[in-house]
Each structure stands twice: as structure tokens, then as C-alpha cells.
Amino acid sequence: MGDKSKSGGTTASQMLQLYTTKEDSLLHSLAVMELILEKWIEPASDYPFPIDIAFHQIISICQETNGIMYGELLERIETNHILHTLNTLDVQVLINHMVEKDHLLLNKGNAG
């Protein structure tokens, strides 16, 4: 969901994304969205460096895919709109750190 700018397009800075983990939280999220739309409350500002979210997303993607190629993992993280403030180097450093600390297993595999 986005807010229409004067030029008619949706502005990325006005994007509102809702995540729910429980049945009641969907109702809560929708109520908050309604309050934002009616200008009762302001939406949260952008999360400047969501490294903790990236950490969890990397673990989640690796679990979901039962292993993933390094390049594909980078692409999936870089195209995740929540993580748009992270650049490629940030993500590479995070992945390398996760491998060094044994949070991820790097499987070199066959080059041929």
C-alpha cells in the first residue's frame, strides 16, 4: 500500500507494509493502517540500517530453500523492499560474518 504523490505515482517513502504472526495481530495491523490513513497517527519512519532483519531473512531463506547459491541469496536480500537501505557490501559482510560465527554453513560444492 502506498500514498499517491502529486505526480500520480506511489512514493517509496510512503510505503506501509504489514506483517502479522497471530490472528489478532492482523486486526490490530488493519486498525493501525486505518488510523494512519485518517491522519490520526504518523507512519513509522524508515528503518535506517535493518541488519537484524537481514540476519533473520538470510536464515529464513536458507531454511526455506534447504540451501541456496550465494549469488541467489544476495539477489533475494537485495530485492527485499524492507532491506532497501542495505547495499551489496553490507549484505556480503553480514553473510561472511554469519559464516565465520557458524550461523551459516558455506558449501563450496562442485565448480564444474
MOURCOR-V238491 format. One record per helix or strand. SS is the DSSP state (a for helix, b for strand). FROM is the first residue (numbers start at 1). TO is the last residue. Records with the same first field share a line. If there is no record, write none. Layout:
BEGIN
SS: FROM-TO  FROM-TO
END
This chain:
BEGIN
b: 4-4  10-10
a: 12-14  23-37  51-65  70-78  81-83  88-100
END
